[in-house]
Amino acid sequence: MLKKLRSEKKIDANFEVMLGSLSLEELIAAKLELSSKTEGSPLYGLPIWHSLNDIVKDAVLKFAISTTRTSSEAARVLGLDQSQLLPLIKKFRIYDYFGRIRHRKKDKPL
């Protein structure tokens, strides 16, 4: 994940240090506040509360994919088996985010 963001020039080493000093809750609240400032008002009408489950699952899936070398490793990080992981990769459109993930029969590299 960080490698992708660095390559897109969205973050640098200084940003990573500052980011590391925030709790996850602070980071989420800050991102929501920045989003509402961009829109010029609070994010009325968006189902944030009801979307949290999918937002968190998407983030954790991206973490598992970006920090492991194979799909079986990613599945183990998440406490899943590979047959549960592939539908999640499709549902959360991980291919679109990271690019195509290569698969082998025995152990599927990411």
Phi and psi in degrees as GROMACS dihedral restraints (atoms count N, CA, C in turn):
[ dihedral_restraints ]
;  ai    aj    ak    al  type     phi  dphi    fc
    3     4     5     6     1   -62.7    20    10
    4     5     6     7     1   -40.1    20    10
    6     7     8     9     1   -59.7    20    10
    7     8     9    10     1   -43.3    20    10
    9    10    11    12     1   -62.7    20    10
   10    11    12    13     1   -46.5    20    10
   12    13    14    15     1   -64.9    20    10
   13    14    15    16     1   -37.5    20    10
   15    16    17    18     1   -64.4    20    10
   16    17    18    19     1   -44.7    20    10
   18    19    20    21     1   -64.9    20    10
   19    20    21    22     1   -28.2    20    10
   21    22    23    24     1   -86.3    20    10
   22    23    24    25     1     2.4    20    10
   24    25    26    27     1    60.9    20    10
   25    26    27    28     1    29.6    20    10
   27    28    29    30     1   -87.9    20    10
   28    29    30    31     1   -23.4    20    10
   30    31    32    33     1  -138.8    20    10
   31    32    33    34     1   162.7    20    10
   33    34    35    36     1  -139.0    20    10
   34    35    36    37     1  -178.9    20    10
   36    37    38    39     1   -59.4    20    10
   37    38    39    40     1   -39.8    20    10
   39    40    41    42     1   -63.6    20    10
   40    41    42    43     1   -42.2    20    10
   42    43    44    45     1   -63.2    20    10
   43    44    45    46     1   -40.6    20    10
   45    46    47    48     1   -61.1    20    10
   46    47    48    49     1   -38.9    20    10
   48    49    50    51     1   -63.8    20    10
   49    50    51    52     1   -46.9    20    10
   51    52    53    54     1   -64.1    20    10
   52    53    54    55     1   -42.1    20    10
   54    55    56    57     1   -61.0    20    10
   55    56    57    58     1   -41.3    20    10
   57    58    59    60     1   -63.6    20    10
   58    59    60    61     1   -21.4    20    10
   60    61    62    63     1   -84.4    20    10
   61    62    63    64     1    -8.6    20    10
   63    64    65    66     1   -93.8    20    10
   64    65    66    67     1   146.1    20    10
   66    67    68    69     1   -75.8    20    10
   67    68    69    70     1   162.4    20    10
   69    70    71    72     1   -60.1    20    10
   70    71    72    73     1   -39.0    20    10
   72    73    74    75     1   -64.8    20    10
   73    74    75    76     1   -41.8    20    10
   75    76    77    78     1   -63.8    20    10
   76    77    78    79     1   -40.9    20    10
   78    79    80    81     1   -63.0    20    10
   79    80    81    82     1   -45.9    20    10
   81    82    83    84     1   -63.8    20    10
   82    83    84    85     1   -46.8    20    10
   84    85    86    87     1   -61.4    20    10
   85    86    87    88     1   -42.3    20    10
   87    88    89    90     1   -64.2    20    10
   88    89    90    91     1   -42.2    20    10
   90    91    92    93     1   -63.6    20    10
   91    92    93    94     1   -42.7    20    10
   93    94    95    96     1   -64.6    20    10
   94    95    96    97     1   -40.9    20    10
   96    97    98    99     1   -63.5    20    10
   97    98    99   100     1   -43.6    20    10
   99   100   101   102     1   -62.6    20    10
  100   101   102   103     1   -39.1    20    10
  102   103   104   105     1   -63.5    20    10
  103   104   105   106     1   -40.4    20    10
  105   106   107   108     1   -69.6    20    10
  106   107   108   109     1   -33.3    20    10
  108   109   110   111     1   -66.7    20    10
  109   110   111   112     1   -38.3    20    10
  111   112   113   114     1   -62.7    20    10
  112   113   114   115     1   -39.0    20    10
  114   115   116   117     1   -79.0    20    10
  115   116   117   118     1   -15.7    20    10
  117   118   119   120     1    87.3    20    10
  118   119   120   121     1    -1.1    20    10
  120   121   122   123     1  -161.8    20    10
  121   122   123   124     1   167.8    20    10
  123   124   125   126     1   -55.7    20    10
  124   125   126   127     1   160.2    20    10
  126   127   128   129     1   -82.9    20    10
  127   128   129   130     1    61.1    20    10
  129   130   131   132     1   -63.4    20    10
  130   131   132   133     1   142.4    20    10
  132   133   134   135     1    87.0    20    10
  133   134   135   136     1   -11.5    20    10
  135   136   137   138     1   -88.2    20    10
  136   137   138   139     1   133.2    20    10
  138   139   140   141     1   -81.3    20    10
  139   140   141   142     1    59.7    20    10
  141   142   143   144     1   -57.1    20    10
  142   143   144   145     1   -50.0    20    10
  144   145   146   147     1   -59.3    20    10
  145   146   147   148     1   -43.8    20    10
  147   148   149   150     1   -77.7    20    10
  148   149   150   151     1   -13.1    20    10
  150   151   152   153     1   -95.7    20    10
  151   152   153   154     1    -7.6    20    10
  153   154   155   156     1   -56.8    20    10
  154   155   156   157     1   -41.0    20    10
  156   157   158   159     1   -57.3    20    10
  157   158   159   160     1   -49.3    20    10
  159   160   161   162     1   -69.7    20    10
  160   161   162   163     1   -35.5    20    10
  162   163   164   165     1   -62.2    20    10
  163   164   165   166     1   -46.3    20    10
  165   166   167   168     1   -66.8    20    10
  166   167   168   169     1   -43.8    20    10
  168   169   170   171     1   -61.8    20    10
  169   170   171   172     1   -40.4    20    10
  171   172   173   174     1   -61.1    20    10
  172   173   174   175     1   -46.0    20    10
  174   175   176   177     1   -64.6    20    10
  175   176   177   178     1   -44.0    20    10
  177   178   179   180     1   -68.1    20    10
  178   179   180   181     1   -36.7    20    10
  180   181   182   183     1   -64.4    20    10
  181   182   183   184     1   -44.3    20    10
  183   184   185   186     1   -61.4    20    10
  184   185   186   187     1   -40.0    20    10
  186   187   188   189     1   -60.0    20    10
  187   188   189   190     1   -50.0    20    10
  189   190   191   192     1   -62.1    20    10
  190   191   192   193     1   -42.0    20    10
  192   193   194   195     1   -66.2    20    10
  193   194   195   196     1   -41.7    20    10
  195   196   197   198     1   -78.0    20    10
  196   197   198   199     1   -17.4    20    10
  198   199   200   201     1  -108.0    20    10
  199   200   201   202     1     5.6    20    10
  201   202   203   204     1  -125.7    20    10
  202   203   204   205     1   164.2    20    10
  204   205   206   207     1   -98.3    20    10
  205   206   207   208     1   -22.5    20    10
  207   208   209   210     1  -133.6    20    10
  208   209   210   211     1   161.8    20    10
  210   211   212   213     1   -67.2    20    10
  211   212   213   214     1   -31.8    20    10
  213   214   215   216     1   -68.2    20    10
  214   215   216   217     1   -36.4    20    10
  216   217   218   219     1   -64.5    20    10
  217   218   219   220     1   -44.7    20    10
  219   220   221   222     1   -60.8    20    10
  220   221   222   223     1   -43.0    20    10
  222   223   224   225     1   -61.4    20    10
  223   224   225   226     1   -43.1    20    10
  225   226   227   228     1   -62.5    20    10
  226   227   228   229     1   -41.3    20    10
  228   229   230   231     1   -57.9    20    10
  229   230   231   232     1   -38.9    20    10
  231   232   233   234     1   -86.2    20    10
  232   233   234   235     1    -7.4    20    10
  234   235   236   237     1    75.1    20    10
  235   236   237   238     1    29.0    20    10
  237   238   239   240     1  -119.0    20    10
  238   239   240   241     1   170.1    20    10
  240   241   242   243     1  -103.2    20    10
  241   242   243   244     1   167.1    20    10
  243   244   245   246     1   -60.6    20    10
  244   245   246   247     1   -32.0    20    10
  246   247   248   249     1   -67.2    20    10
  247   248   249   250     1   -23.8    20    10
  249   250   251   252     1   -85.3    20    10
  250   251   252   253     1   -28.4    20    10
  252   253   254   255     1   -71.6    20    10
  253   254   255   256     1   -44.9    20    10
  255   256   257   258     1   -57.5    20    10
  256   257   258   259     1   -44.8    20    10
  258   259   260   261     1   -61.1    20    10
  259   260   261   262     1   -32.6    20    10
  261   262   263   264     1   -70.3    20    10
  262   263   264   265     1   -38.9    20    10
  264   265   266   267     1   -60.0    20    10
  265   266   267   268     1   -39.4    20    10
  267   268   269   270     1   -72.6    20    10
  268   269   270   271     1   -46.0    20    10
  270   271   272   273     1   -59.0    20    10
  271   272   273   274     1   -43.1    20    10
  273   274   275   276     1   -93.2    20    10
  274   275   276   277     1     9.3    20    10
  276   277   278   279     1    53.8    20    10
  277   278   279   280     1    46.1    20    10
  279   280   281   282     1   -64.2    20    10
  280   281   282   283     1   -33.0    20    10
  282   283   284   285     1   -58.2    20    10
  283   284   285   286     1   -41.5    20    10
  285   286   287   288     1   -66.2    20    10
  286   287   288   289     1   -35.5    20    10
  288   289   290   291     1   -78.1    20    10
  289   290   291   292     1   -50.8    20    10
  291   292   293   294     1   -96.1    20    10
  292   293   294   295     1    -8.8    20    10
  294   295   296   297     1    92.5    20    10
  295   296   297   298     1   171.7    20    10
  297   298   299   300     1   -60.0    20    10
  298   299   300   301     1   135.5    20    10
  300   301   302   303     1  -101.1    20    10
  301   302   303   304     1   125.7    20    10
  303   304   305   306     1   -75.3    20    10
  304   305   306   307     1   144.9    20    10
  306   307   308   309     1  -128.3    20    10
  307   308   309   310     1   138.7    20    10
  309   310   311   312     1  -114.3    20    10
  310   311   312   313     1   162.5    20    10
  312   313   314   315     1   -63.1    20    10
  313   314   315   316     1   -53.6    20    10
  315   316   317   318     1   -71.0    20    10
  316   317   318   319     1   -56.8    20    10
  318   319   320   321     1  -134.6    20    10
  319   320   321   322     1   125.9    20    10
  321   322   323   324     1   -91.0    20    10
  322   323   324   325     1   107.2    20    10
  324   325   326   327     1   -66.4    20    10
  325   326   327   328     1   149.4    20    10
